[in-house]
Amino acid sequence: VEQHGVVDGIYRLSGVSSNIQRLRQEFEAQRSPDLSRDVYLQDVHCVSSLCKAYCRELPNPLLTYQLYDKFADAVAVQMEEARLVKIKEVLKELPAPHYR
């Protein structure tokens, strides 16, 4: 997504469902499918759609319930530099498996 996802609405628009299912199957069959294949380069939205689905299906959210209020406060800071400092502080409080 970082290399080929400079497209309008990368996380807002959905990919083609058949491509999303194919990519999901490839991830389940092998740990690291080839994302440089034409089918995924032509439909980069399927990659972002699968990332969003993965995050939705996690048993515990990446940004934990316990830290939700702190994250909300951090992103509400008006000054960009101060906001980034606050976000980084809260990220350091995440459990180790979430912080990788």
Sequence and secondary structure as in RCSB ss.txt:
>XXXX:A:sequence
VEQHGVVDGIYRLSGVSSNIQRLRQEFEAQRSPDLSRDVYLQDVHCVSSLCKAYCRELPNPLLTYQLYDKFADAV
AVQMEEARLVKIKEVLKELPAPHYR
>XXXX:A:secstr
 TTT  STTTTTS   HHHHHHHHHHHHHSSS  TTSHHHHHTHHHHHHHHHHHHHH SS SS GGGHHHHHHHH
T SSHHHHHHHHHHHHTTS HHHH 
